[in-house]
Amino acid sequence: MPGLPGYPRQVLTLAVVGAGPKGVAIAAKARALAGAGLPAPRVVLVDRGEVAGNWSGRQGYTSGLLPLGTPAEKDVGYPYAASWGDASADVIAAMAEYSWQRHLIRHGAYSDWVDRGRMRPAHRQWSAYLREVAEAAEAEIVSGTVTGLEVGGGDRFGATRAQPASSVTLRDLMP
């Protein structure tokens, strides 16, 4: 897979620890890049819980009722930068499909959100949005806890994830 001008070599598989906002955003961006015909890595999210579980109120980190600390417009596609050359418009359009506004439109809640002053969603609402994005982007999610990282030959690395009775390295996920 050729790299983009000005960028180092193409990464074939990118393992992300956590299926929270950043992990989901990376998976969505990879899907958008591929949809625009650009090289994109296979993204594997490794998380011990559900997608955006720490935001849901069901994993003990938050009640899920607190308002989001940042404006919802800073969603998984933010800042929607035109940094992909001739394919920028296609990448931005694909990422806009994963936006908070599109999420609200799909659920018939956009006009209420705007009319009520674009209030910040509760953590559990943001969690539901992130789960919807992960599903739409067909994010590849591996259940487990990362327990170690190792540097391999060259510039390769591996991460070890714990399972109930064994451990598996992410190298086993490589094609």
N, C-alpha and C positions, 0 to 999 in steps of 0.2 A: 504494500500500500504506500504510495508516494506521500511525502509530507507536503505541507503548505509552504510557500516561499516565506522565508524569515522565521520559520519554526523548526525546532529540531526534529528528529525522526518521529515517525508515527508510533504511538503506543497501541499495541493490538488489544490488550486487556487491561482495564483499569479497575483495581479493587478499591472500594471505598468503605471505610469503617463507619457504619451508621447509615440507617435509612431514614434520616431526618431531613430537614429542609435542604441542606447542601447536597446530601447524597441524591435526593430526588431531583434537585435542579441539575446536577451533573448528568444523571440518567436521561432527563428530558432534553438537555442540550445535545447529548450524543444522538438521540433519536432525531432531533431537528436537523443536525448536521448531515446525518445519513439521508434524510428525506430530501435535503437540498443537493444531494449528489456529492457531498464532501466526505473525505475519509473520516471515520469516527471509530473510537475504540468500543469494544464490547465492555460495558460497565456492569460490574458485579457489586451489589450492595450487601454487606455483611452486617447483620444486626441480630441481637439476641431476642428482640421483641418484634412487635408489629411495626409496620411503616408508621413513622411519626408517633410512635407509641408514647414517648415521653411527654407529648403535648396533649394526649387524649384524656388524661385524668384517671387512666386505668393502671398505670405503672408506678404510681407513687411519687413522681417528680413534681407534679402540679395537680391541682384539683380539676384542671381543664376549664375552669370558669374565669380565670384572670384574662384581661384583655391583652392582645398581642402588643409587644413593646414597640414595634415599628409599624409604619403605615402599611396596610395590606397591598398597596400598589407596588411595594418592594417584594413582589412575589417571585416565583422560581425563574422567571425570564428577565427580571430586572438586572441591568439597566437597558436591555434591548438595544445594545450597541451595534452599530453597523461596522463590524470588524472582520467580516468574512469576504471581503472583496466583492466580486460580481454576484456572489450567492447571498450577500447580506440580506436583501429583501426577502428571500425565501426562508432563511434561517429565522429572521425576526417574525415573519408571518407564522411559521411553525411554532415558535415559542409563544406567540400570542394566543394560540389555541390552548395553552396550558395556564393562561393568566387567571388571576383571582376574579377579574371582571367576567371572563367567559364562564368560569365556574358558577358565579352567581346567576348569569343569564340562563345557563342550563337548568338551574334549580328555581327559576322564576323569582329570584330575590334581588336582582340588580337594581330595579327602580326604588325599592324600599331602602336599600343601602345608600343610594345617592340621596334620596329625599330626607333621610335621617342624618345627613352630614358625613357620610362615609366613615361611620364609626369603626373602630378597630375590632376585628372579630375576637371572640373568646378562643383560648388555646384549643379547645376541643373542635371548634369550627375550623380552625387552621389545620388541625390534624386530619379532619375529614377531607379538606381540600387537597392536602398533600397525598393522602391515600388515593384520591381520584386521579391526580397527576401521575402517580407511580403506575397506576393501572393503565391509564391512557398511553403512557410512554412505554408500556410493556417492560418495566424495570425488572431486571433479573435480581432476585433477592435470595440470599443464602442465610438460613437461620443459624446462629451461633455467636459465640463470644470470641473475639480475637484475643489470644493469650500470648502471642509473641510474633516478632518480625525477625527475619534473617536476611542477610545479604548473600546472594548467590554469586555464581560466576559472572564476570562482566559487570553489567549494571542492572542485573535482575535481582529481585527480592521475592521473598515468600512470606506469607503470614499464616500463622497457625490458629485454627479455630477449634474450640473445645466442643465436643458433642457429649451426650450422656455417658458413653462408654468408650470413646475413642477420640483421637485428634486427627485432623485432616489438614494438609497444607493447601493453600489456594493454587499452588502449582498443579494440583490434581484437577482444577477447574479449567486449566489452559487447554485450548484445542490441540 
